[in-house]
Amino acid sequence: MKAPTSVGLIAASVAVTLLSCCVSVSFEPDPSHSAEQVPLVSPSGVRVLRSLPAQPYETLGRIEASLSGHHSSEAVLLKVHQAAATAGAKAIVPDPAGTLFAEPFRYGMDSVSPEASVYTFVALRLPDPSSASR
């Protein structure tokens, strides 16, 4: 009889953990960015940069990832990559000035701070390398 009770407790704790962890992502376009049609970008094609690039770029807007509970940095970046790709961004850069109640976002961490509430990223459109060589 103890086995079903243990399985039930484990299932309940997993359900509570899943329900208490949430990553929601929003995109706010930059006022200087025109709302023209943007080419589709695959989320896997969005690069994460540590700082603004030296090459020319266009700021498309800001992506905010709001967190509750514990999350892997990979799960957070997956959601941010999806939002960036939808906006037509080819790169994102962490924006420490927009991050609230958190340590700076660090890559390669197993999980991000449970005290974090919002991480902000800048979505960038980089020039197409093939057009630069013309």
Secondary structure, 3 states (H helix, E strand, C coil): CHHHHHHHHHHHHHHHHHHHCEEEEEEEECCCCCCCCCCCCCHHHCEECCCCCCCCCEEEEEEEEEEECCECHHHHHHHHHHHHHHHCCCEEEECHHHCECCCCCCCCCCCECCCCCEEEEEEEECCCHHHHCC
